Each structure stands twice: as structure tokens, then as C-alpha cells.
Amino acid sequence: MKYPYWKMASGIYLNYLLLGMINIILSSNMSFLSQQLGVERTDISSLISVVGIGHLLSINVSGKLSDRYGRKPLIVTAVFLYMIFLIGIPFTAQYKYAMGLALIAGICNSLLDSGSYPALNEGFPNAAGTVTVLLKAFISIGAVLLPIIIAFIITNQMFYGYSFFVPAALFLLSGLFLIRTNFPDPTKNKHKKQQVDDSHIKQPVDPAKLKFWKEGVALILNGFASVSLFNVVQIWLPTFGQDVLHLSKVKSVELLSYYGIGGILSVLLLAILLKRLMKPITAMVIYPCMALITLIVLQFNHNPTILTVVSFFLGFSMSGIFQLTATVMMELFSEKKGASVSYVSAAASIAFIVVPFVTSLLTKYLGVSSVFIFDICLACVSVVLGIYIFKRYKAISVYN
């Protein structure tokens, strides 16, 4: 069979579709949760930071567990723990319990990343870049579907908790499916040279020239910057629509759907380009540049109609940067893929902690528009890092 692990990939992609919902589920229900927990909306932003704390505390351990015990146990464990978070939040009346559930969600994210990225890399060695970037496509699909679900719930005056229960039920199905699914053995080809095609980076690098404190650190920093970029948008775009443009609650949440649609189309295009025309290292330069231009347009043009188009291009330009970073990291430091991903994911978890905290302060004292000025600065950092990594990759290529 040409693709013996397509069932595994199907289960993983479903998980990341649901992760796309989870990434925005707290911010999308910010008004409901603030009323339920008796806190301000900025406190819900801080709650999102707790997810990042859980991710940060567990990512290094989960990476080591993934390399030692395999990918499947971590993924299945994450799936069932996510159900606790999703079922618990709507029934939680105290903020401290919500923080505990958010911590669990962060741990789940670590387990899922540390198992899924290496599993796809090992299951599809000749299309590693494409199958990894497709994770972002499914995250974007989830980000499109959740606002539609929430809009339906609001329109029909239903309990907001159903937006949590739907992904919980799907996680249950995913977990039961993956328990019965075969995964590749990470030790089987550990000492064999893997064959790669255009879907991966064609130019092998010289191990003697490879320096973790240069290429590795730059990739880790880019992991932080790339996650920070879209984290700002996912948390604050609905609030921007309500407070700056005076859109209704439903219309403001729908902006995330346009963002998600842009992300889906972008990643599908990127998957094709990585297969035939473009290397991940090149895309890591182009995408942050597009994000920077789009953020500048958002900041200086507040037309509601234009905002719909801008939301689409925000999703289009920010999707896949983190996955590209993880792909390059795993190739350059391929001996321990789980640990390599964990370093980039750790940077992402720091972003999930820092960004909601910083942006909540900016919103409180300077207004929500200042948050997107902050995002412009992050885009500039991502552009600089992308260019640096691209140049370093060329410098350590065996053909140079």
C-alpha cells in the first residue's frame, strides 16, 4: 500500500480540526464565560495564558516520552484529557477551577504536538513538509466551524456550553478510532538514510556546520513569533470588531470564520507548492511578509467591509508558519524528532502565556487597537527571523 498510515493521519487531522476549535473557544465565548465566572473579559484572556503555562510545563517531558515510548500513547491520552477540559468548563462556576481545566488543556496540547508531528513525519517520510503543513489546514477548518456553531447557538438562544460539548463528542470518537489504528515504529529506520522528494527540503545540510545555538535558537524564536502572530488575532479580532467597528456579537465572531477560511485556502495552496515548487525554508520568509502588510492595512483602515477581506488575508498569511518551522526543525535535528518539536512547541507555549497577558494590559490601558500595533511588531520579528534562517540554511548546505 502506498500510504499505509492514512488511517493514523485521518485521526490526527480530526484531532487538529478540534484543536482549531479549542484554540478560539475561550476567546469566542469570552462574554459568556466572564458572566459565568464573575470576572472581566481581560481575565478570560489571562485564562488563555494558563493554557500556555500547562503547555510550557509539560512540553519537554512529553517530547522525551514521545521518543521513548512512541507517538500513539501520547496522542490517545491527549484526546481523552481534552474531553475533561471541554465538558468541565461550561459547568465551572469558579475561576480557580477554570484555571485548573485550562492547565489540563495546555498539557493536552503538549502531548498532541509531541506525538502527532513526529508520527506524520515518520509515516510519510517522502511528503513530510506537506503532511505537516496540512495540520494547519485542519486547525483552520476548526476555526471556521466553531464560530458557525456559536452563531447557531446564539441565534437559537441555546446554552453556550454546546459549543464545548460538540468537540468533546468528536474527541471521544477520535480516541476510540486511534486506539485501533497502527502507527509507524520510530526506531525502525533510525539509522537508515531516508529518501526524500520535492515535498521536503532538497538540499541536505552539513552536520559539521549545523549549530543549534544558531539555526536551532532562531527556529525556536520563530516558533514563538509565529504563534504570537495568530494568537493575537484569534483572541482579539472579535473584540476589535465589537469595540472599534461596533459590530454585533454574532458579526464580530464571524470575523474568525473569514480568518479560518483564509487559513484553509492558504494551507491547501502551500501543500501543493511544497510538493512541487517551493521549499519550507522559502515559505518561512514569504508568509510573515504577507502578514506584516495585512496587519498594517488592518491598523489604518477601519471600514467594516474591508475588515472582512482583511480577516481573510490575516488567516491566509499567518497559516502554516509554525508548522513550517517545526518541519525545518525536525529535518535539521532529525536524530530526536520528538525533542526537536518540543523545543519549538515550548516557545509556542510561552507565546500562549505572554501574549494574552501583554495584550490584556494593552487593551485595558490603551485600547484594543494597540494590540494590533503590537502584532505588527511581532510580524517584523518573524520576517527578520525568516530571512536569517533562510540565509543560515544556504550557508550550511553541502552544496556551498
C-alpha positions in Angstrom: 0.0 0.0 0.0 1.3 3.4 -1.0 0.1 5.1 2.2 -0.1 2.5 4.9 -0.7 5.1 7.7 -3.6 7.0 6.1 -5.9 5.9 9.0 -3.5 7.3 11.5 -3.2 10.5 9.6 -7.1 10.8 9.4 -7.3 10.5 13.2 -4.6 13.0 13.7 -6.1 15.5 11.3 -9.5 15.2 13.1 -7.8 16.0 16.4 -6.2 19.1 14.9 -9.6 20.2 13.4 -10.9 20.0 17.0 -7.7 21.8 18.2 -8.6 24.7 15.9 -11.9 25.0 17.8 -10.2 24.8 21.2 -7.7 27.5 20.2 -10.5 30.0 19.9 -13.2 28.5 22.1 -12.4 30.6 25.2 -12.0 33.9 23.3 -15.1 33.2 21.2 -17.1 32.6 24.4 -15.5 35.5 26.3 -18.7 37.3 27.1 -20.5 34.2 28.3 -17.5 33.0 30.4 -17.0 36.4 32.0 -20.6 36.4 33.2 -20.5 32.8 34.4 -17.2 33.2 36.3 -18.0 36.7 37.5 -14.8 38.2 36.1 -13.8 40.8 33.5 -13.2 39.9 29.8 -9.4 40.6 30.3 -9.5 37.8 32.9 -10.6 35.3 30.3 -7.6 36.4 28.3 -5.5 35.6 31.3 -7.2 32.2 31.5 -5.9 31.6 27.9 -2.4 32.2 29.3 -2.9 29.3 31.7 -3.2 27.0 28.7 0.2 28.2 27.7 1.6 27.6 31.2 0.3 24.0 31.1 1.9 23.6 27.6 5.2 25.0 28.8 5.4 22.9 31.9 4.8 19.7 30.1 6.3 20.0 26.6 9.9 18.9 27.3 8.7 15.9 29.3 6.2 15.0 26.6 8.9 15.2 23.9 11.1 12.8 25.8 8.1 10.5 26.4 7.3 10.5 22.7 10.9 9.5 21.7 11.0 6.8 24.4 7.5 5.2 24.4 6.2 6.1 20.9 3.7 8.5 19.5 0.4 6.7 19.9 0.1 6.6 23.7 0.6 10.4 23.9 -2.0 11.2 21.3 -4.6 8.9 22.7 -4.0 10.3 26.3 -4.3 13.9 25.0 -7.6 13.1 23.3 -9.3 11.8 26.4 -7.9 14.5 28.6 -9.3 17.2 26.2 -12.7 15.8 27.0 -12.3 16.7 30.6 -11.5 20.3 29.7 -14.4 20.6 27.2 -17.0 19.1 29.5 -15.7 20.8 32.6 -15.5 24.5 31.5 -19.3 25.1 30.9 -20.1 23.7 34.4 -17.4 25.5 36.2 -18.7 28.4 38.4 -15.3 29.4 40.0 -12.4 31.0 38.2 -9.8 28.9 40.0 -11.4 25.7 38.7 -11.4 27.1 35.2 -7.7 27.8 35.6 -7.1 24.1 36.5 -9.0 22.9 33.5 -7.1 25.4 31.3 -3.9 23.9 32.7 -5.1 20.4 31.6 -5.8 21.8 28.1 -2.2 23.0 27.9 -0.8 19.6 28.9 -3.0 18.0 26.2 -1.6 20.4 23.6 1.9 19.3 24.5 1.1 15.6 24.3 -0.7 16.1 21.0 2.1 18.0 19.3 4.9 15.7 20.6 3.1 12.7 19.3 1.5 14.0 16.1 4.3 15.8 14.3 6.8 13.0 14.6 4.2 10.4 13.7 3.3 12.1 10.5 7.0 12.7 9.7 7.7 9.0 10.2 4.6 7.8 8.5 5.1 9.9 5.4 8.8 10.5 5.0 8.6 11.4 1.3 6.0 14.1 2.0 6.9 15.3 5.5 6.5 19.0 4.7 3.1 18.6 3.0 1.5 16.4 5.6 2.8 18.5 8.5 1.6 21.8 7.0 -1.8 20.2 6.4 -2.2 20.1 10.2 -2.7 23.9 9.9 -5.4 23.4 7.3 -7.4 21.3 9.7 -6.8 23.8 12.5 -8.2 26.5 10.2 -11.2 24.3 9.4 -11.9 24.1 13.1 -11.6 27.8 13.4 -14.2 28.3 10.7 -16.7 25.8 12.1 -16.7 26.9 15.7 -18.0 30.5 15.0 -20.7 28.9 12.9 -21.7 26.7 15.8 -21.6 29.6 18.2 -23.7 31.8 15.9 -26.3 29.0 15.6 -26.4 28.6 19.4 -26.8 32.4 20.0 -29.5 32.7 17.3 -31.5 29.9 18.8 -30.8 31.1 22.4 -29.3 27.8 23.4 -26.8 27.1 26.2 -23.4 28.2 25.1 -21.9 25.0 26.5 -23.0 23.1 23.5 -20.0 24.7 21.6 -17.8 22.7 24.1 -19.8 19.5 24.0 -19.7 19.0 20.3 -15.9 18.8 20.1 -15.9 16.7 23.2 -18.1 14.1 21.5 -15.9 14.2 18.4 -12.8 13.7 20.6 -14.4 10.6 22.0 -14.9 9.1 18.5 -11.3 10.0 17.6 -9.9 8.4 20.6 -11.7 5.1 20.1 -10.7 5.1 16.4 -7.0 5.8 17.1 -6.8 3.0 19.8 -7.4 0.6 17.0 -5.0 2.3 14.5 -1.5 1.3 13.6 1.4 3.8 14.0 4.9 3.7 12.5 7.7 2.4 14.6 10.0 5.4 15.3 13.1 3.1 15.8 12.6 1.1 12.6 14.6 3.3 10.3 16.5 5.3 12.9 19.9 4.5 11.4 18.9 4.4 7.7 19.1 7.3 5.3 15.6 8.4 4.3 14.7 9.1 0.7 13.0 12.5 0.2 11.5 14.3 -2.8 10.3 17.8 -3.6 7.9 17.8 -0.7 10.8 18.2 1.6 13.9 20.4 1.6 16.0 19.2 -1.2 19.4 20.5 -0.1 20.9 18.4 2.7 23.0 20.3 5.2 26.5 19.7 6.5 26.3 18.4 10.1 29.7 19.9 10.9 28.3 23.4 10.1 25.0 22.9 11.9 24.9 24.8 15.1 22.0 24.6 17.5 22.7 27.9 19.1 22.3 29.5 15.6 19.8 27.6 13.5 18.0 25.9 16.4 17.6 29.0 18.5 16.4 31.0 15.5 13.8 28.4 14.8 12.7 28.3 18.4 12.3 32.1 18.4 10.4 31.9 15.1 8.1 29.4 16.8 7.3 32.0 19.5 6.8 34.8 16.9 4.6 32.8 14.6 2.3 31.6 17.3 2.1 35.0 18.8 1.1 36.5 15.5 -2.1 34.4 15.1 -2.7 34.2 18.8 -3.3 38.0 18.9 -5.7 37.8 16.1 -7.7 34.8 17.4 -8.1 36.4 20.8 -8.8 40.0 19.9 -10.3 40.2 16.4 -13.9 39.7 17.7 -13.3 42.4 20.4 -11.8 44.7 17.7 -15.0 44.2 15.7 -17.2 45.0 18.6 -15.4 47.9 20.3 -13.8 49.6 17.2 -16.3 48.9 14.5 -19.4 48.4 16.7 -20.4 45.1 15.1 -22.9 42.8 16.8 -21.6 39.9 18.8 -22.5 37.4 16.1 -20.9 39.5 13.3 -17.7 40.0 15.3 -17.3 36.3 16.0 -17.9 35.6 12.3 -14.7 37.5 11.5 -12.9 34.4 12.8 -14.7 32.4 10.2 -13.3 34.6 7.4 -9.9 34.3 9.1 -10.2 30.5 9.2 -11.3 30.3 5.5 -8.2 32.2 4.5 -6.1 29.8 6.5 -7.7 26.8 4.8 -7.1 28.1 1.3 -3.6 29.2 2.2 -2.5 25.9 3.6 -4.0 23.9 0.7 -2.1 26.1 -1.7 1.0 25.8 0.4 0.7 22.0 0.5 0.7 22.0 -3.4 3.6 24.4 -3.6 5.7 22.4 -1.1 5.0 19.3 -3.2 6.2 20.8 -6.5 7.7 24.3 -6.4 8.6 25.7 -3.0 10.7 24.6 0.0 9.5 25.2 3.5 12.5 27.4 4.2 11.4 29.8 1.4 7.8 29.9 2.6 9.0 30.9 6.0 10.2 34.2 4.5 7.2 34.9 2.3 4.3 34.3 4.7 5.4 36.7 7.5 5.9 39.4 4.9 2.3 39.0 3.8 1.1 39.0 7.4 3.0 42.3 8.0 1.3 44.0 5.1 -2.1 42.8 6.1 -1.7 43.9 9.7 -0.7 47.4 8.5 -3.9 47.6 6.4 -6.0 46.5 9.4 -4.5 49.1 11.6 -5.1 52.0 9.3 -8.4 51.1 7.6 -11.4 50.5 9.8 -14.0 50.1 7.1 -16.2 47.1 8.2 -16.4 45.8 4.6 -12.6 46.0 4.2 -12.3 44.2 7.6 -13.9 41.1 6.2 -11.3 41.0 3.4 -8.5 41.7 5.8 -9.7 39.0 8.2 -9.5 36.5 5.3 -5.9 37.6 4.4 -4.8 37.5 8.0 -5.7 33.8 8.0 -4.1 33.4 4.6 -0.8 34.9 5.6 -0.4 33.5 9.1 -1.4 29.9 8.5 1.3 27.3 8.4 4.3 29.4 9.7 4.5 27.4 12.9 4.2 24.0 11.0 6.9 25.1 8.6 9.1 26.0 11.5 8.5 22.6 13.1 9.2 20.8 9.8 12.6 22.5 9.3 13.5 21.9 12.9 12.8 18.2 12.6 14.9 17.9 9.4 17.9 19.8 10.7 17.9 18.0 14.1 16.4 14.7 12.9 18.0 12.3 15.5 15.4 13.2 18.1 12.3 14.5 16.3 10.1 14.4 19.4 12.6 16.5 21.4 13.1 18.9 18.4 9.4 19.6 18.1 9.2 20.0 21.9 11.7 22.9 21.8 9.6 24.8 19.1 6.4 23.9 21.0 7.9 25.2 24.2 8.4 28.6 22.5 4.8 28.4 21.3 3.6 27.7 24.9 5.5 30.8 26.1 3.7 32.8 23.4 0.4 31.4 24.8 1.4 32.7 28.2 2.9 36.0 27.4 0.7 37.2 24.5 -2.7 37.1 26.3 -1.2 38.8 29.4 0.5 41.6 27.5 -2.4 42.2 25.2 -4.9 42.3 28.1 -2.8 45.0 29.6 -2.6 46.9 26.3 -6.4 46.6 25.9 -7.1 47.7 29.4 -4.9 50.8 29.3 -4.5 51.7 25.6 -7.4 50.1 23.8 -7.8 47.1 21.5 -6.2 49.0 18.6 -2.8 49.0 20.4 -2.9 45.2 20.4 -2.6 45.1 16.6 0.3 47.6 16.7 1.9 45.0 18.9 1.1 42.3 16.3 2.8 44.4 13.6 6.0 44.4 15.7 5.7 40.6 16.0 5.4 40.3 12.3 8.5 42.4 11.8 10.4 40.0 14.1 9.1 37.0 12.2 10.2 38.5 8.9 13.8 39.1 10.2 14.0 35.6 11.7 12.7 34.0 8.5 15.4 35.8 6.4 18.1 34.8 8.9 17.1 31.2 8.9 17.0 31.2 5.1 20.5 32.6 4.9 21.8 30.2 7.5 20.3 27.3 5.7 22.0 28.3 2.5 25.3 28.7 4.4 25.2 25.2 5.9 24.1 23.4 2.7 26.5 20.8 1.5 26.4 22.3 -2.0 28.0 25.6 -0.7 
